[in-house]
Amino acid sequence: MEDIPDASGQDKNADLHPLLIEAVGYAENRHWEVAPGAWLIDGDGPAHCSCGDHRCTLPGAHPLDADWARRASAGPGAVRRWWTERPQASILLPTGRSFDVLDVPETAGCLALARMERMDLQLGPVAVLPVAPGRIGRRLHFLVLPGVAAKLPEMLRKLGWPPGRLDLVARGEGDWTVAPPSRIGSTGYAQWARSPSALNRWLPDAAELISPLAYACGREAPAHHAARAAQPAAVG
């Protein structure tokens, strides 16, 4: 059950933008580094990305500039200033620092999540990301201790899965995840399937989650490869 903020907290934050509140909360409560990302602009026609590229492949879900990772901060003052200046900016959480992310399709992720809960495994926060342009279906992002990105291919090989067979991706150094309640594309908002809380402050080692995630992704693998085969080839 989600904690209900007290009345004083509601009054203090009543006039603040939800993205500012959440971004500062990630820095203050979890000590996660955050960075402002692009955002969506509504107007005549479909919403478009603030970057100005009407063919943007990650509308509202990418860094503002190439130097974003170096400038990301867990300082509440800097974070508050950024979202005061750009209240619509999406919230980017750099991976490879406080955590890595295991990125899987929603169906497989929900199957694995249910199995992990039955096994009473330690779980960290889990985010749900809307459908990205050119992708099929929503994604679940499992937050785990950093360092898995480089080890994932070997971990899967030991479980009997050859490279590229599963739709299971590790996001580490140089990458990012988009944190709730950021708006992504035209399909919705990032949400928490399992919100950050005192109960999941200590993140799990990816080795504990890989087996149920690989099993669930394996069950979805035929559908995944069929969907990829049905997609038209990219035009260079």
HELIX and SHEET records of a PDB file:
HELIX    1   1 ALA A    7  ASN A   13  1                                   7    
HELIX    2   2 PRO A   18  GLY A   25  1                                   8    
HELIX    3   3 TYR A   26  ARG A   30  3                                   5    
HELIX    4   4 TRP A   68  ARG A   71  1                                   4    
HELIX    5   5 PRO A   76  GLU A   85  1                                  10    
HELIX    6   6 GLU A  106  ARG A  118  1                                  13    
HELIX    7   7 VAL A  148  LYS A  158  1                                  11    
HELIX    8   8 ALA A  198  ASN A  200  5                                   3    
HELIX    9   9 ALA A  206  ALA A  230  1                                  25    
SHEET    1   A 3 ALA A  35  PRO A  36  0                                        
SHEET    2   A 3 ILE A  91  PRO A  94 -1                                        
SHEET    3   A 3 TRP A 176  ALA A 179 -1                                        
SHEET    1   B 2 LEU A  40  ILE A  41  0                                        
SHEET    2   B 2 HIS A  48  CYS A  49 -1                                        
SHEET    1   C 5 VAL A 169  ARG A 171  0                                        
SHEET    2   C 5 ASP A 100  PRO A 105 -1                                        
SHEET    3   C 5 ARG A 139  VAL A 144 -1                                        
SHEET    4   C 5 VAL A 126  LEU A 129 -1                                        
SHEET    5   C 5 GLN A 191  ARG A 194 -1                                        
SHEET    1   D 2 ARG A 183  ILE A 184  0                                        
SHEET    2   D 2 GLY A 188  TYR A 189 -1                                        
END                                                                             
